[in-house]
Amino acid sequence: MPATQQLHDLGQSLWLDNITRDMLSEGTLQQYIDDLSVTGLTSNPTIFNKAIKSSKLYDDHILEQRNQGLEGEQLFFELALQDIQQAADLFKPVWDRTAGVDGWVSLEVSPTLAYDTAGTIASAKDLHDRAARPNVLIKIPGTTEGLPAIEESIFAGIPVNVTLLFSPEHYVAAAEAYLRGIERRIEAGLNPVVGSVASLFISRWDRAVVDQVPEALHNRLGIAIGQQCYKAYKELMNSPRWQRVFNNGAQMQRLLWASTGAKDPNASDILYIKSLASPFTVNTMPEETLHAFADHGETGDLLADDGGDSTATLSEFASAGVDSGAVAAKLQEDGAQSFVDSWNELLEQLAAKSASLTS
């Protein structure tokens, strides 16, 4: 039995953190579903930037939309939605089989809206309506301004993938925004089942502090933060407030491990997959990490509900001068800016390609 199937059987969903038109047209994504237990997919501006840059399969669509007068963000979302819809259709049998627990595909609002509550709410509704698929999650950043947008979108029945979370505090704030939206739906007599995941970024922690800490602490901080978040996740799941909404038919917003490709060439290429094995969660991984885990993966011990040795590990980092709260805030800020940079590069690339194809 492949390691990917073993991990799935332990109760964790494996999602692919990538999408390209080539992957869809050549049957690669369907193969991952059939052979590697992949049950969902995530995307972001960086992923789409690389996909469009490296493939000619978008050219005809770009030219067609450009001739209709579309450019910039409008042009991009037309291209992205076609890919997202095709992927969502491939995962629809999973979504049906699991009653909406799994089988999701994610599309992000413009990264320029990370600090714009009203703009995010409007964009989330627009993209959800245009996707016209029940298993599409709209990605909304878990920034201070993003939290009310998450609540409003959930209340409106829009499935949400909360992105750019870096700490237990970030996660809890996102989970409470989701819960408020569900509680409001229950009070209004609406169906409380609205899909959602909360995406905690892992490997960026270790890259952020690698020059501050001794070698013995390398590649340990992201996992410790993950352990702390899993503890908070399980505590919320068992809290009276959540039990009340469960009793009304709601589903838990699942915790998702993001940024799980190892950045350190000296670290195991399956470090964050093996270390974050945990039921009731999702691990979305880059394509090369998926292949690595399928080839030589092993599941290891499951995460402990009580956070395991994470408190002791975080104390070691504190002694080395790492302020986890400050690092989390900086990571979220830098992550938002990174997506804006990729977004701007993507739009510039589309403009150049449109001009070239038109000429």
N, C-alpha and C positions, 0 to 999 in steps of 0.2 A: 504494500500500500504506500503510495507517495506521501512524503512528509506533509505536503499541502492538505491532503485528505485527512491525515492524522490530526492536524491542527484544527481543521474544520470540525472533525468529530468530537474534539474537546470543547467545542462551543464557541469558537471564535470565527468570525467571518473574514475571509480574505478578499480584499478589493484591490483592483489595479489602479495605481496612481499614474495613469497615462491614457491618452487617446490620440489616435491618428486616423486619417481617412484610409491610409494603406492597411492598417490593422483591421479595419472594418471590411474593406473590399476584398482582402485576401483571405478572410476567414480566420485570422489569427486570434481575434477576441473570442470567437466561438470555440476555438480549440482550447483556450484557457478555461472557458466555462466547463467544457466537457472533460478535460484531462487534468486540470490543476485546481479544481474546486473554487475557482474565482466566482464570486457571487455579487459583485458590484464594481463600481468604477468612480474615480474622482478626477477632476481636471482643475486647472488653474491657468492664469494668463501665460505663465512661463511655458507650460506644456503646449498650449495652442501656438505660441510663438514658434517653438521648435518644430511643431508638426507642419505648420504652413510654410515655414522656411525650407524644410527639407523634402517637400513633396510637390509634384506637379499636378496631383489629383485635384487640387483646389483651383487650378488656373481657370478652367472653363466656368466654374461657378462664380469666381471673382469677376470675370469678364461679363458674364450675364447680369450679375447684380450691379456692376459698375455702369453698364449700359442703361440700367433702369434708374440711374441717378444716385445709387447708394454709395456711401463712402464712410470712412472712420468707424465709429462704434456701430452704426447701423449695419455696415457691411460685415464687420466681424461677427456680430451676433447672428446674422443670417447664415454664415458659414458654420459657426459653432453649433447652432441649433440643429442643423442637418445631421452633424455627427452625433450629438447628444440624443436626438430622437432615434437614430439607428441603434445606438448602444442600448438605449432604454428598451427598445423592442426586443433585443437579444436577451435582456435580463428579465423581461416581463414574466416568463414562466417561473423564474425563481421567486419573483415578487408575489405571484399568484399562489405558488406552493407554500410559501411561508406566511401567508396572510399579511403581506406588507412589512414584515420584519426585515427582510433582506431583498436583494435585487434592485438596489438603487443606483442611480447615476447622478453626478453632481455638476452643476454649472454655476459659475460665480458672477455676481453683479460686478459692475465696473469697480476696480480697486480705487478709483478716484473718489468713491462714495464712502470710504472707510470711516469718515468723521461727519457724515451727512445723514442724519436719521430720516428725514422726509424723502430725500432722494433715494435712499436704500429701500424704503417701503414701496415707493412707486416702481422702482426697477424690479424688485422681487416679484411684484404682482404681474408686471408686464412680461417678464421672462417665463414665469409659471404659466401664464395664459398662452403664450406663444409656443412653449414646449408641448403643451397639450398631451402630456403623458402623466399618468398617475404616479409613476416611480422616478420622477425627477426631483432631486433636492436642489434648492437654491442656496448657494453659499453666501453667508453674510458674516463679516468679521465680528468677532466678539469684543470689539472696542467699546468704550463707554457710550459712544453714540450709536453703536450697532445694537446694543442690548434692547432698547425700546423697539427697534425695528424688528428684532427677532420675536419679541412678544406680540407685536401687532401682526406680523406675518403668520405666526402660528394661530392666533385668534381668527385670522382670515382663512385658515385652512390650507396655508401654503407650506409644504414640507421644507425644512431648513437644515442645512449643514452649517453649523457654527464653526467658522475657521479662525485661524490665528490665535489660538489659546495656548498659553505657555506655562501655566501654573495651576495649582489646586484652586487658588482664589479666582482665577480667570474662569476655570471650569464651573465652579459653583455658581458664579454670577450668570453664566450662560444657561446652566440648568434651571436656575430660578426664573430666568426670563421665559424659558420654554414652559415651565410649570405654570407661571401666571397666565400665559396664553391659553393653556389647556383648562385651567380653572375657570377662566372667563367663558370658554366654550361650554363648559358644563353648566354654568349659571345661566347661559343663554339658551340652553336646551339643544345645543349642537353636538354633533358626533365628536367625541373627545379623541378619536384616533387620528393623529396627524404625525407623520413620520419625521424623525429628526435624529441627527447625530451631533456630538460635540467633539471637534477635532483638536487633539492636543499634540503639538509639535515636539518631537523628541530630540533628534540628532543635533539640532541647532544649539541646544544647551551645551553639548560637549565641545562643539566648535567654538562657541563664544568664550569659554574659559580655559581652553587648552594651553594658552601661554601664561596663565595665572597660577596654575596648580602643579604640584609635582607629578611625575609620570605615573605614580601609583594611583592617582585619582583620575587619570585619563579615561574617558568613555564610561564614566560611572554616574555622572550627574543626571543625564537625561533619563536613565532608568530609574533612579531614585525619585525624580519628580513624577515619573509615571506611576511608581508604586504609591506615592502619596495621593495622586489623583484617583487611583483605583480604590483606595481606602475611602476617599470622600464619595466616590460613586456608589459604593456598596452601602455606605451609611445613609445616603439619600434614598437609595432604593428601599431601605428598610424603615424609613422615617414615617411617622403617622401621616404627615401631609401627603407624601407620595402614595401611601397605602390607600388614602381616601380617593385619589383620582384613579388608582388602579381598580378600586371597587366600582367605579363608574365606567369602566371599560377602557381606560387610557392605556397606552403603551409607554414604556420607559424610553427616554431619550438615550440612545446608546453612546457610550464612550468610544471614540475612535482614535487609534494611534496613527499619527501622520508624521511625515518626515522620518521614515524608518529605514532609509538607505544609509549605511555607514559612511561617514565623511572621511574618517581616518583610514588611510591605506594600510596601516598596521593592525587595524581591528578586523575581527571576523566580519565577513560580508553578510552574515545572518545574525549579527549580535542583537539587534533590536527586535527581530522576529522571535528568536528563541527566548529572549529575556522578558518579553511582554505577552507571552501566551496567557490568555485569561478568558474565561467564559463570559458571555453577554457583551463582548466587545467586538470591534472591527479593527483590523490592521490593513491599512492601505499602503501598498508598497510599490516602488518603481519596478519597471519591467525586469531589469537586471537582477534585482533582489528577489523577485518572484522565481526567476530561473535558478538562482543560486540556492534558494531554499528547497525547490523541487529536486535539485541535483544532490545536495549533501546536507539537507536540513535535519534538525532534530528538535523535538518539542521542549524538552527540559521540564523543570517544575513550573506549575501554574503560579501566578501571582497570589500572594497572601492577602486575604481580606483586610488584615490589620496593618498593611503597609510594609510588612516584613522588617528588613534591617534599614529601611530608608531613613529613619530618624537619625540613626547613628552615622550613616553615610553623609547626610546633609550637615551634621555637626562637624565632620571632617572638612567639608568644603568651607564652612563658616570659619573654622580655625585657620584655613588657608587664605582667608580674606575675601571669600565670595559672598556677596550680598544677594541672595536668591531673588528677593523681591525686586531689587533694582535691575537685576539681569532680566527678569521676566518682562518688566516694563520696556526695557530697551529692545528685547527681542521682538515684542509685539510691534513697537514703533518701526524697527528696522524691517520687519517682515512686511508690514503694510507698504513701506516705501519701496521695497524690493518688487512687490507686485505692481506698483505704479510704474516703476522703471521698465519692467517687462511689458506692461500694457502700452506704454509710450513707444517702445521699440516695435511692438507688434503693429501698432497703427501706422508707424513710419514705413514698416516693411510692406504693409498692405497698400499704402499710397504709392510706393515705388513700383510694386508689382502691377498694380492697376494701370499706372502710367505706361509701363513697359508693354503690357498685353494690349492696351488700347492702341498704342502706336504701331 
